[in-house]
């Protein structure tokens, strides 16, 4: 070893040297500027305990504060508008969580808990443990020795049930692996077993292979290869996901517990259990709390759980405001860093640099200053996280107690973690603490979490530094200078052999390219999923002969108005003719406005939406939005015309999950300014289609594709019915805004129908089963139930009690008006054009009780 001066060490601790070693740093902006903007409170603080909890950015808290200040969030177990807003927002957050881990509700469910430990306890209490019997072997609870206390604690639940326990060292998993064998004629064993391991050790930062998931499930790895039965895998991802991307589509663990404060710093006391849907059916829950029951009796032992997995397992009212804050956590993380891959590269670069320099430090007699506990040399981002666990040694090689180091660090405002970090197995392994030592230490007065750092000169724990996405190179500098200034016997010597590794290290490559905003595409169920502008043949205005079993209602009907609603809940776009697409009228309700949490805004919540006038220009391939007194804005009809990467997301329409693409910042700012709150315009992804559920019978083999409509492809109203209701309102002496009700066209607009016809009898449409408009046939799906939304004046955006009040009275309590239609040839390759003036020929249903 060559002696180098302290000045040489200072030269080594420069950012230019750090960058020259090929380390990725920052997120395209000045890291210090990020800290000054989002983390002012840590000025003068070197925070290195991100594995304990990371720090929340100020914009997350501000965004959350603004959100709950603007919106009224009610208990999601109710059905009023504030409760529905909460429910929809919580569901949107569930989608974001699954998308973050590159999976979807088809494969996983999100069960919110009070934290990772509660998620683990949930598995412990509901897993179908089976005790050993004379007929078949019992369940095995198996776990790596390098596991958090909360994982090992499952043993407390299994021990009482006669379940076997196997603790497995990391080395054994692969070295004792062998192919599963089955004797001819041997019956397949169904005994359930559970194997638990961490994606990343919270003690050393070692990353365990995610391939263990399938290896255990397929019974190729130990201990699954030696025990017949059905093996499930619990992947403790709490430490891993704070700085690394996890792709559950590639590594489908059955149970994945996480804590959100590890990811965002806020909120605390909130976690989740991600459950693979195929594994969910084995869980057996006994206790049932509020909100989990479909039905139960108090005088009988009768209980039926709700069918939805989350609803069955989330006892009582969930912490909905904390859950809503997660939306701001994901959004802020994306805005500040770009992706989890960027975070992984940034934090690992800082950890690798710190590890290498720390491992080079030597006392004047050549003895190393630090004993670092790890199984690699920080060369692979796939094998090591952004954690360094170590002990400091004096010049005689004796361990400096972690409590003493912690006190000294506090004087320099350096925040580190000490002890065994709730991981006794790893602590014993790396510090060579025997089982007898643990018991002797307890007898000597040492318990987990105290400050007794040495017993008979042997360490009872160690030191840990860990990095987060806002960590900076200055944090590395401050920590290394602290070690040198306080714990090195001068003059300092640097181990040149180890230092050479830093100089020769290959640039860091990400272990995963998974991006925060990517959404897995559903398998398409419709052959004609892409909406292309049709080149249809014009339909002649003609009357079509009825089928032999059809019945005419004796009236002559005509299509008088044709409306499309490109943006859900915004104003109509009236046309004289328009082509049909596979989902209904072309471009009808393909866009919608959502709030900052991705929840659909309707006129129920935001009446001003009706003042936004959309205009579709097929020739220019644009959608124009305009408001009186403001400059209009346009977006492409086809999102593939966007040059930049599309921001994909998931939302909900009438309980259905829909996949969408964002229409950009410009239109978002335009809408936000008009509505006075943060919102965005999103469009249904062209390749994603919904199936209509409303009115579908068991014999219907071909699903009807929908856009972002509520129930069906088309909504039809009858002018005779409108006039009947108009007269009923006029006969009320207490009707407000009487002048409004004299205008038939304004009343027509309230019902937001695509097709307006003129029949002779009011509500004749209620009894139709089919109808033909021009040459195009439609099926009547059902009646349209009305709500308070028809109380919004479409010209002024003001709310009134009419016409809902009069509708209920004149229809004897019924609040239906208009009927839903489906285009029977929606899946055909040719798309007809509807034109006003076309004859409408109905077929009367054989049963008026059909609906």
MIFIVEX-478235 format. One line per 2 residues: their letters; for each residue x, y, z of C-alpha. Coordinates in steps of 0.02 Angstrom, whole numbers, plus 32768, in hexadecimal, padded with zeros to 4 digits. Example, Ala and Ser with C-alpha at 12.3 -4.5 7.8 and 13.67 -1.06 7.14 Angstrom:
2
AS) 8267 7F1F 8186  82AC 7FCB 8165
***
This chain:
851
XX) 8000 8000 8000  803B 80B0 7FD7
XX) 8025 813E 8051  7FBD 81CF 8011
XX) 7F9D 8275 8063  7EF8 82AF 80A6
XX) 7EF4 8328 8014  7EF6 8294 7F9E
XX) 7E5D 8252 7FF6  7E08 82FA 7FE3
XX) 7E30 82F5 7F29  7DE1 8249 7F21
XX) 7D41 8290 7F6D  7D1B 8302 7EDB
XX) 7C88 82F9 7E66  7CF8 82F6 7DCD
XX) 7D4C 8258 7E0E  7CA1 820D 7E35
XX) 7C63 822D 7D83  7D05 81F1 7D36
XX) 7CE2 8145 7D7E  7C46 8134 7D11
XX) 7BC2 8150 7D96  7B13 8187 7D63
XX) 7ADD 8220 7DC5  7A3F 8288 7DD0
XX) 79A6 8291 7D62  79D6 830C 7CDB
XX) 79D2 839F 7D54  7A49 83E3 7DD6
XX) 7A36 8371 7E6D  7A56 8401 7EE4
XX) 79CD 8465 7E8F  7957 83D2 7EAD
XX) 7986 83D2 7F65  7973 848E 7F75
XX) 78C7 8486 7F26  787F 83EB 7F77
XX) 78E5 83C6 8013  7913 846C 8062
XX) 7900 8421 810F  799A 83B4 80FA
XX) 7A10 8446 80DD  7AA7 8422 814A
XX) 7A6C 836F 8168  7ABD 82D3 811F
XX) 7A2D 8259 811E  7A65 81A6 80FE
XX) 79D7 813B 8142  7969 8129 80A8
XX) 7955 806E 80C8  7900 80A3 816A
XX) 7894 8122 8112  78B3 8191 807E
XX) 7887 824A 8082  77EC 8296 8035
XX) 77FC 8328 7FBB  77A2 83C9 7FE3
XX) 773E 83C5 7F41  76F1 831E 7F75
XX) 76AC 836A 8014  7675 8408 7FBC
XX) 761E 83A5 7F34  75C7 8338 7FB5
XX) 7596 83D0 801D  754E 8428 7F86
XX) 74F1 838A 7F54  7498 8370 7FFA
XX) 747A 842C 8007  7421 842E 7F5E
XX) 73C0 838C 7F6A  7345 8343 7FE7
XX) 7373 828D 8007  72EF 8229 8063
XX) 72EF 817B 80AD  72FE 8103 8019
XX) 727C 808E 8066  71F4 810E 8041
XX) 71A9 8135 7F96  719B 81F3 7F96
XX) 7202 8259 7F1D  7292 827B 7F95
XX) 729B 81C2 7FC0  7299 8190 7F09
XX) 7327 820A 7EEA  738B 81B4 7F74
XX) 7363 8108 7F30  7394 8135 7E7E
XX) 7434 818C 7EB8  7467 80F7 7F22
XX) 7449 8082 7E8F  74B3 80F4 7E22
XX) 753F 80E5 7EA1  7531 8027 7E9D
XX) 754C 802D 7DE2  75E4 809D 7DF7
XX) 7630 8024 7E73  761A 7F90 7DFF
XX) 7659 7FF2 7D69  76F3 8025 7DCE
XX) 771C 7F6D 7DE1  76F3 7F47 7D2A
XX) 7658 7EE1 7D4A  759C 7EF8 7D41
XX) 74FB 7ECF 7DA0  74E7 7E34 7D34
XX) 757F 7DE9 7D8C  758D 7E3F 7E35
XX) 7521 7E90 7EBB  7556 7F19 7F33
XX) 7523 7F06 7FEA  754B 7FA0 8050
XX) 7593 7F83 80FE  75E0 7FEC 8187
XX) 768E 7FBE 814B  76FD 7F31 810D
XX) 76F6 7ED8 81B5  7637 7ED9 81B2
XX) 763D 7E92 8101  76AE 7E05 813D
XX) 763B 7DE2 81D1  75A8 7DDB 8159
XX) 75FD 7D4E 80FA  762B 7CF7 819C
XX) 7576 7CFB 81D8  7522 7CC8 8135
XX) 7599 7C4E 80E2  754C 7B9F 80E3
XX) 75CC 7B4D 8154  75B2 7A91 815F
XX) 75F6 7A2C 81F3  7649 7986 81D1
XX) 75D7 78EE 81D6  75E5 7832 81B7
XX) 75A1 784A 8107  7607 78DC 80C6
XX) 769A 794B 80F6  767D 79F0 814D
XX) 76A3 7A9E 810D  7752 7AE6 8117
XX) 7777 7B9C 813F  7822 7BC0 80F5
XX) 7886 7C60 80F6  7935 7C9E 80D3
XX) 799D 7CBE 816C  79BB 7D6C 8124
XX) 790A 7DAB 8144  78B5 7E35 81A4
XX) 7871 7E0E 8251  77C0 7E27 8210
XX) 77D9 7D97 8196  7825 7D21 8215
XX) 7796 7D50 8289  771D 7CEE 821C
XX) 7768 7C5B 8278  7705 7C8F 8312
XX) 7662 7C6F 82B5  7699 7BCC 8264
XX) 76E4 7B7C 8300  7639 7B73 8353
XX) 75F2 7B15 82BC  7670 7A89 82B4
XX) 76C5 7ACE 821A  777A 7AA6 81F5
XX) 77FC 7B31 81EF  7897 7B33 8182
XX) 7916 7BC0 8189  7980 7BC0 80EC
XX) 7A28 7C13 80D3  7A3B 7C72 802F
XX) 7AC1 7BF8 7FF6  7A4D 7B62 8009
XX) 79C5 7BA1 7F94  7A2B 7B7D 7EF8
XX) 7AB1 7B03 7F34  7A2D 7A87 7F6F
XX) 79BE 7A9F 7ED6  7989 7A08 7E71
XX) 7904 79DD 7DF4  785A 79AB 7E38
XX) 783C 78F1 7E2A  7799 7894 7E30
XX) 7784 77DA 7E3A  7710 7789 7DBD
XX) 7663 777A 7E05  7689 77F5 7E90
XX) 75FA 786C 7EB0  761E 7925 7EA4
XX) 762A 796E 7F52  75C4 7A0B 7F72
XX) 760A 7A39 801D  762D 7AF5 801B
XX) 76DB 7B34 804B  771E 7BE6 8059
XX) 77CE 7C22 8031  77FD 7CD4 8065
XX) 7893 7D37 802F  78C4 7DEE 8019
XX) 78E2 7E38 7F6D  7968 7E9E 7FC5
XX) 79B5 7E86 8070  798F 7F17 80E3
XX) 7A31 7EED 813F  7AB5 7EE8 80B6
XX) 7A57 7F20 801A  7A78 7E7A 7FC4
XX) 79FA 7E59 7F3B  79BC 7DA7 7F30
XX) 7993 7D61 7E87  78E0 7D83 7E54
XX) 78E9 7CE1 7DF2  78D2 7C89 7E99
XX) 7818 7CB0 7E87  77FC 7C38 7DF6
XX) 7884 7BC3 7E34  7826 7BA4 7ED6
XX) 777A 7BA1 7E86  77B5 7B1C 7E0B
XX) 780C 7ABD 7E98  78B8 7AC6 7E48
XX) 790F 7B20 7ED7  792A 7AEE 7F8C
XX) 78C6 7AD4 7FF9  7834 7AC1 7F80
XX) 788D 7A36 7F22  788C 79C8 7FBD
XX) 77D7 79DF 7FF2  7744 79AD 7F86
XX) 76AF 7A21 7F7F  767E 7ACA 7F3D
XX) 7701 7B50 7F5C  76D9 7C08 7F6F
XX) 7759 7C94 7F76  7751 7D2F 7FE2
XX) 77CB 7DB2 7FA1  77F1 7E36 8023
XX) 780A 7ECD 7FB2  7804 7F59 8033
XX) 78BE 7F80 802C  78D5 7F57 7F74
XX) 7851 7FC7 7F27  7891 8066 7F79
XX) 791C 8072 7EF7  7901 7FE7 7E78
XX) 787C 7FBA 7DF6  781A 7F1B 7E15
XX) 77C6 7EC5 7D81  7741 7E4D 7DC0
XX) 7716 7E18 7D0F  77C0 7DC2 7D08
XX) 77CC 7D8D 7DBE  771A 7D63 7DF4
XX) 772D 7D4D 7EAF  768D 7D16 7F04
XX) 7694 7D95 7F91  76F4 7E3A 7F8D
XX) 76F0 7EA9 802A  7729 7F5E 801B
XX) 772D 7FFE 8084  7712 80A3 802D
XX) 777A 8111 80A1  7811 80AF 8064
XX) 77E8 80EB 7FB3  77A7 819C 7FCC
XX) 77CC 81CD 8081  7712 81EE 8098
XX) 7697 81B1 80D3  76D4 8147 8164
XX) 7666 80BD 81A7  762C 8084 80FC
XX) 7660 7FEA 809C  7616 7F6A 8028
XX) 7614 7EB2 8002  7619 7E8D 7F49
XX) 75C6 7DE5 7F2E  75D2 7D80 7E8F
XX) 751E 7D5B 7E62  7542 7CA4 7E40
XX) 7583 7C92 7EF2  74FB 7CFB 7F44
XX) 747C 7C6E 7F46  74E3 7C09 7FC2
XX) 74DC 7C8F 8049  7462 7C6A 80D6
XX) 7426 7D00 8138  73C2 7CE6 81D8
XX) 73A5 7D92 8225  7334 7E07 81C5
XX) 732B 7EC2 81E2  72C4 7F51 819F
XX) 72BA 7F5B 80E3  72EF 7EA6 80C4
XX) 7244 7E51 80C9  71CF 7E32 8038
XX) 7153 7DF3 80BA  7154 7DAF 816C
XX) 70DB 7D85 81F9  70ED 7DB2 82B0
XX) 7087 7D1F 82F1  70D5 7C9A 8282
XX) 7187 7C6F 8253  7166 7CAD 81A4
XX) 71E1 7D1B 8146  7200 7D34 808D
XX) 7299 7D9D 805F  729E 7E1C 7FD4
XX) 72DE 7DD2 7F30  7366 7E56 7F16
XX) 7409 7E20 7F69  7437 7ECB 7FAD
XX) 7388 7EE3 7FF3  7393 7E3C 804D
XX) 743A 7E60 809F  7433 7F1A 80C7
XX) 73D8 7F18 816D  7382 7FBB 819A
XX) 739E 8062 8147  7445 806A 80EF
XX) 74BB 80FC 810C  7476 8150 8071
XX) 74C9 81FA 8081  7573 81A8 8095
XX) 754D 813B 7FFE  751D 81D4 7F98
XX) 75C6 8221 7FC3  761B 8190 7F69
XX) 75E2 81D9 7EC4  764B 8272 7EE9
XX) 76DB 8202 7F1D  76DD 81A9 7E75
XX) 76C6 8249 7E13  774F 82A5 7E71
XX) 77C8 8214 7E64  77AC 820D 7DA9
XX) 77BD 82C9 7D95  785E 82D6 7DF9
XX) 78B9 8239 7DC0  786A 81F8 7D20
XX) 786C 8140 7D4F  789D 80BF 7DD1
XX) 792C 808D 7D5E  7975 813C 7D70
XX) 7963 8131 7E2D  79BA 8089 7E2E
XX) 7A4C 80CA 7DC8  7A5E 8168 7E2F
XX) 7A59 8116 7EDA  7AC6 8082 7EAB
XX) 7B49 80F7 7E63  7B54 8154 7F08
XX) 7B5A 80B1 7F6C  7BE0 8062 7EFE
XX) 7C4E 80FB 7F08  7C3B 8107 7FC5
XX) 7C5B 804D 7FDB  7CFB 8052 7F74
XX) 7D44 80EA 7FCB  7D12 80AA 8078
XX) 7D62 8001 8054  7E03 805A 8022
XX) 7E19 80B9 80C5  7EA6 807A 8134
XX) 7EF5 80B1 81D7  7FAA 80E7 81DF
XX) 7FDD 8033 8203  7F85 7FF4 8168
XX) 7EEF 7FA4 81C0  7E48 7FC6 816F
XX) 7DD4 8044 81BE  7D32 7FEB 8190
XX) 7CF5 7F38 818B  7C6C 7F37 8108
XX) 7BE8 7EAF 810F  7BB8 7E7C 8060
XX) 7BC3 7DEB 7FE7  7C01 7E4A 7F4F
XX) 7C70 7EDC 7F1E  7BE2 7F4F 7EE4
XX) 7C04 7F2E 7E2D  7B56 7EEF 7DFE
XX) 7AB9 7F56 7E10  7A55 7EB4 7E04
XX) 7AAA 7E6C 7E9E  7ABB 7F02 7F10
XX) 7A4C 7F90 7F4A  7A77 803C 7F8A
XX) 7AA2 8001 803B  7B4C 7FF3 8090
XX) 7B57 7F94 8134  7BFA 7F9C 8195
XX) 7C56 7FAD 8239  7CE2 8028 825B
XX) 7D85 7FE4 82A2  7E0D 803A 8303
XX) 7EC5 802C 82D5  7ED1 7F8B 833B
XX) 7E45 7F39 82DA  7DC7 7F47 8368
XX) 7D12 7F73 8341  7CDA 8022 836E
XX) 7C2F 8014 83BE  7BA1 804B 834C
XX) 7B56 80B6 83D5  7BF7 811A 83E3
XX) 7BFC 8134 8326  7B46 8168 8325
XX) 7B63 81EB 83AB  7BF7 8232 834D
XX) 7B93 8236 82AB  7B0A 8298 8301
XX) 7B88 8320 832C  7BA7 8334 8271
XX) 7AEC 832A 8248  7B05 8285 81EE
XX) 7A70 820F 81FD  7A98 8155 81F3
XX) 7A49 80B5 8235  7A95 8041 82B7
XX) 7A6F 7F98 8305  7A31 7EF9 82B1
XX) 79A8 7F4E 824B  7921 7ECF 827A
XX) 7983 7E47 821E  79D2 7DD5 829E
XX) 79FC 7D4E 821E  7A68 7DC0 81B3
XX) 7AB4 7E11 824B  7AE9 7D69 8290
XX) 7B2F 7D33 81E9  7B98 7DCC 81C2
XX) 7BD2 7DF2 8274  7BF0 7D3A 829F
XX) 7B78 7D41 8332  7B4A 7C91 8368
XX) 7AA2 7C5E 83B0  7AF5 7C4E 8459
XX) 7B3C 7CFF 8447  7A8D 7D43 842B
XX) 7A4F 7CEF 84C9  7AE9 7D27 852C
XX) 7AD5 7DD9 84EF  7A21 7DD9 852B
XX) 7A5B 7D98 85D4  7ADA 7E26 85D7
XX) 7A4D 7EA3 85C0  7A50 7EC1 8505
XX) 79AB 7EC2 84A8  7981 7EEF 83F5
XX) 7984 7FAA 83D8  79E8 7FE1 8470
XX) 7A91 8039 8478  7AF7 7FA7 84BC
XX) 7B68 7F97 8426  7BF1 7F28 846C
XX) 7BE8 7E91 84DF  7C92 7E4C 8514
XX) 7CDF 7EAF 8485  7C70 7E5D 8402
XX) 7BF9 7ECA 839D  7B3F 7EAF 83B3
XX) 7B15 7F0F 8317  7B5B 7F7A 828B
XX) 7B4A 801D 822B  7AE2 8039 818E
XX) 7ADE 80C6 8110  7A5E 80C4 8085
XX) 7A37 8139 7FF5  7997 817D 7FAA
XX) 7969 81D2 7F08  798C 827F 7F51
XX) 7A36 824D 7F97  7AC7 82B1 7F53
XX) 7B80 829E 7F39  7B96 831A 7FC8
XX) 7B49 8297 803B  7BD3 821E 8009
XX) 7C56 82A5 8025  7C15 82D4 80D1
XX) 7C0B 8220 810B  7CB9 81EE 80CE
XX) 7D0A 828A 8115  7CB4 8268 81BB
XX) 7CFE 81B9 81C1  7DAC 81F6 8194
XX) 7DA9 8289 820C  7D64 822A 82A2
XX) 7D9A 8174 8294  7E3B 8169 822F
XX) 7EE3 815E 8286  7F4A 81DA 8220
XX) 7F9E 81E1 81A8  7F1A 8196 8137
XX) 7F49 810A 80C2  7EE2 80D9 802A
XX) 7EDD 8026 7FEE  7F15 803F 7F3A
XX) 7EE2 7F90 7F05  7E2D 7FAE 7F34
XX) 7E31 805E 7EF3  7E65 801C 7E49
XX) 7DBF 7FBE 7E42  7D63 8063 7E48
XX) 7DCC 80A4 7DB8  7DB1 8008 7D4F
XX) 7CF9 7FED 7D78  7C87 7FDB 7CE2
XX) 7BFC 805A 7CCD  7B5E 802C 7D29
XX) 7AD5 7FDC 7CC1  7A22 7FD6 7CFF
XX) 79E0 7F2D 7D32  7934 7F56 7CEC
XX) 78EF 7FCD 7C6B  7841 7FCE 7CB4
XX) 77FB 807F 7CB8  7787 80CA 7D39
XX) 76FF 80F8 7CBF  76FA 805D 7C53
XX) 7656 7FFF 7C56  7646 7F4B 7C1D
XX) 75CE 7F38 7B8C  753A 7EC5 7BA2
XX) 7525 7E37 7B27  74AD 7E76 7AA7
XX) 7408 7E1E 7A9F  73C3 7E7A 7A07
XX) 73FF 7E5D 7958  73DE 7F10 7922
XX) 7430 7F6C 79B1  7485 7FF9 7951
XX) 7411 8087 7927  7434 80C1 7877
XX) 73D7 814A 781B  735D 80E9 77AF
XX) 7336 8107 76FA  727F 80D8 7704
XX) 71F9 80D6 7680  7172 8158 7698
XX) 70CE 810E 76D4  7034 8136 7670
XX) 6FA2 817B 76D1  6F2E 80E8 76BF
XX) 6EB6 807F 7721  6EE6 7FCC 7747
XX) 6E68 7F3F 7747  6E48 7EF9 77F5
XX) 6E6E 7E45 7820  6DD9 7DD0 781F
XX) 6DCC 7DC7 78DC  6DE3 7E82 78EF
XX) 6D59 7EF4 7927  6D44 7FA9 78F3
XX) 6D09 8029 7971  6C9F 8081 78EE
XX) 6D09 811F 78EF  6D81 816D 7874
XX) 6E2D 8193 78C1  6EBA 81FE 787F
XX) 6F6B 8220 78BB  6F65 82DB 78E0
XX) 700C 82FB 7937  70B6 82A8 793D
XX) 7130 82D3 79C9  71DC 8294 79F4
XX) 7233 82B8 7A98  72ED 82A8 7A74
XX) 731E 82D5 7B27  72BA 8281 7BAF
XX) 724B 82FE 7C0E  727B 838F 7B9B
XX) 7205 83E2 7B20  71BC 8388 7A8A
XX) 71F7 8398 79D7  715E 8398 7965
XX) 716F 8353 78B5  70F9 832C 7826
XX) 7150 8289 77FA  71D7 8223 784D
XX) 722F 817C 7836  721F 80EB 78AF
XX) 72BB 809D 78F7  72D3 7FF7 7951
XX) 72A3 8045 79F9  7211 80B2 79C2
XX) 7214 815B 796D  72C5 817C 7935
XX) 7328 81DB 79BC  7293 81E0 7A32
XX) 72D2 81EA 7AE6  7383 81B4 7ABF
XX) 73C9 823E 7B30  73A6 826E 7BE2
XX) 73E3 82EE 7C5F  742E 82A9 7CFF
XX) 7466 82FC 7D9F  7518 82F9 7DE1
XX) 74FB 824A 7E26  74C0 8205 7D80
XX) 7409 81FE 7DB3  738A 8227 7D2C
XX) 7336 82D1 7D3E  727E 82DA 7D11
XX) 71FD 8364 7D19  71C6 831D 7DC0
XX) 726B 835A 7E09  7298 83E2 7D8C
XX) 7201 8430 7D32  7272 84A9 7CD2
XX) 72A6 8419 7C61  7208 8435 7BFB
XX) 724F 84DE 7BC5  72E1 848B 7B6B
XX) 72B3 8477 7AB4  730F 83EB 7A56
XX) 7319 83EC 7998  7358 8356 7936
XX) 73A9 837A 788E  73C0 82D6 7830
XX) 741D 832B 77A0  749E 837C 7812
XX) 749F 82E6 7889  748B 8358 7920
XX) 741B 8371 79B6  7403 8429 79DE
XX) 73C9 8463 7A8A  7381 8511 7A99
XX) 7333 857C 7B20  72D9 8620 7B06
XX) 7353 86AF 7B1E  73F0 8641 7B1C
XX) 746A 8609 7A97  7446 8559 7A59
XX) 74C0 84C8 7A67  74D5 842D 79FB
XX) 7514 837D 7A16  752C 82F1 7996
XX) 749E 8275 797F  751C 81E8 7974
XX) 759B 81E1 7A04  7616 818A 7990
XX) 7630 8235 7940  7685 8270 79DF
XX) 7741 827B 79C8  776E 826D 7A80
XX) 7759 81D2 7AE9  76A6 81B8 7B1E
XX) 767F 81BF 7BD6  760D 812C 7BF9
XX) 759A 8117 7C8E  7504 80B9 7CCD
XX) 745F 80FE 7D08  73AE 80C2 7D29
XX) 7309 80D9 7CCF  726D 8093 7D23
XX) 72D5 8014 7D82  7337 7FDD 7CE8
XX) 73F2 7FF3 7CDF  7426 8050 7C42
XX) 74D3 806D 7BF9  74F5 811B 7BB9
XX) 757B 818E 7B75  759A 823E 7BB1
XX) 757E 82CC 7B34  760C 8339 7B72
XX) 7639 83CB 7BE0  75F5 8455 7B70
XX) 7540 841B 7B72  7552 83EE 7C2A
XX) 7584 84A1 7C54  74F5 84E3 7BE7
XX) 7473 8479 7C41  74BD 8498 7CEE
XX) 74B5 8554 7CD5  73FF 854E 7C9F
XX) 73C4 84D5 7D26  742F 8523 7DAE
XX) 747C 847E 7DE5  7504 8407 7DA7
XX) 74BE 8392 7D22  74F2 8337 7C85
XX) 74A6 82FE 7BE1  74BA 8244 7BBF
XX) 7486 81D9 7B2B  7459 8123 7B25
XX) 74EA 80BF 7ADF  74C0 808E 7A2C
XX) 74E7 7FD6 7A48  7485 7FCB 7AEC
XX) 73CB 7FA5 7AE9  734B 7F85 7B6F
XX) 72C0 7F06 7B67  720E 7F40 7B83
XX) 71C1 7EEA 7C1A  711A 7F46 7C1F
XX) 708E 7EDD 7BD1  7102 7E50 7B9C
XX) 70AF 7DA7 7BA8  7101 7CFF 7BC6
XX) 70E6 7CD1 7B11  7144 7D66 7ACE
XX) 71E6 7D1C 7A8E  7231 7DB8 7A3F
XX) 7259 7E47 7AB7  7227 7EF6 7A85
XX) 72BD 7F6D 7A8C  72AB 8013 7AE6
XX) 7308 80B7 7AEC  7303 811E 7B8E
XX) 7245 811F 7B90  71EC 80EE 7C30
XX) 7181 805C 7BFA  7167 8043 7B3E
XX) 719E 8080 7A94  710B 80F4 7A73
XX) 7087 8154 7AD4  6FE3 817C 7A7E
XX) 6F56 81F0 7AB6  6EAC 8216 7A6C
XX) 6E71 82C9 7A4E  6DC0 8296 7A7D
XX) 6E02 8261 7B27  6E5F 8306 7B38
XX) 6DC1 8368 7B12  6D5D 8300 7B8E
XX) 6DDC 8326 7C16  6DE2 83DD 7BE3
XX) 6D27 83EB 7BFC  6D34 8397 7CA6
XX) 6DB6 8417 7CDD  6D4D 84A7 7C9B
XX) 6CB8 846A 7D02  6D1D 847A 7DA2
XX) 6D05 8527 7DED  6DA7 851A 7E51
XX) 6E1C 84EF 7DC0  6EB8 8558 7DC0
XX) 6EF8 85B2 7D24  6E51 85A4 7CCA
XX) 6E98 85F7 7C2E  6F14 8569 7C1C
XX) 6E8D 84E4 7C11  6E37 853C 7B80
XX) 6ECE 8514 7B13  6EBD 8460 7AD7
XX) 6F6D 845B 7A90  6FB9 8489 7B38
XX) 6F5B 83FC 7B8A  6F96 8385 7B01
XX) 7049 83B7 7B29  7034 838A 7BE0
XX) 701F 82D2 7BB5  70C2 82CA 7B50
XX) 7081 824C 7AD1  70DD 8219 7A33
XX) 703E 81F9 79D0  6F9F 8263 79DB
XX) 6F06 8220 7981  6E56 825E 7966
XX) 6DD2 81DC 7990  6D19 8200 79A7
XX) 6D04 81B3 7A54  6D6B 81E4 7AEF
XX) 6DD2 8158 7B3A  6DA7 80E2 7AAB
XX) 6E62 80BC 7AA4  6E56 8063 7B4C
XX) 6E01 7FD0 7AF8  6E75 7FBC 7A63
XX) 6EEC 7F2A 7A53  6F3E 7F5B 79AE
XX) 6F3A 7FEA 7933  6F7E 8014 7889
XX) 6FBF 80C1 785B  6FD3 80CE 77A1
XX) 7024 8029 7775  707A 800E 781D
XX) 7032 7F9B 78A1  7040 7FB8 795C
XX) 7011 7F53 79F4  6FBD 7FA7 7A88
XX) 7023 7F77 7B20  6FBE 7FC7 7BAB
XX) 6F7A 8065 7BF7  6FEA 80F2 7C2F
XX) 6FDE 8119 7CE8  6FF2 81D2 7D0C
XX) 704B 822E 7D97  7066 82E1 7DD1
XX) 70D6 8301 7D3A  703E 832F 7CD1
XX) 7025 83C0 7D4A  70BC 8419 7CFE
XX) 708B 84A2 7C84  70FA 847D 7BED
XX) 7105 8536 7BBF  712B 8583 7C69
XX) 7171 84F0 7CCF  70F6 8519 7D5C
XX) 709D 8490 7DBE  6FE0 8481 7DCE
XX) 6F69 8403 7E1C  6F11 83EE 7D76
XX) 6EF7 8389 7D0F  6F21 82F9 7D86
XX) 6E95 8328 7DFF  6E0D 832E 7D7B
XX) 6E50 8293 7D24  6E3D 822E 7DC3
XX) 6D8C 826E 7DE0  6D47 8258 7D2F
XX) 6D91 81AA 7D22  6D52 816F 7DCD
XX) 6DFC 816B 7E1F  6E5D 812B 7D88
XX) 6EF1 8196 7D57  6F16 8147 7CAF
XX) 6F19 81AE 7C10  6F57 816E 7B69
XX) 6F9D 80C5 7B38  7049 807C 7B1A
XX) 7073 8031 7A71  70F9 7FC0 7A2B
XX) 712D 7FBE 7975  7116 7F0B 793D
XX) 719B 7F17 78B6  721D 7F74 791C
XX) 729F 7EEE 78FB  7288 7EF1 783E
XX) 7312 7F31 77CF  72A1 7FB1 777C
XX) 725A 8041 77E1  71BA 8099 77AA
XX) 7191 8150 77BC  70FB 818F 781E
XX) 709E 8226 77D8  7016 8292 7821
XX) 6F70 827F 77C7  6F86 81C2 77BF
XX) 6EEA 815C 77E2  6EE8 80FF 7887
XX) 6E88 805B 788A  6E73 800A 7935
XX) 6E49 7F5A 7966  6DDF 7F49 7A01
XX) 6E19 7ED2 7A8A  6DA9 7E3D 7AAC
XX) 6DB6 7E63 7B66  6DA8 7F0E 7BB0
XX) 6DF9 7EC9 7C4F  6E9D 7EA7 7BF6
X) 6EF2 7F3A 7C4A
***
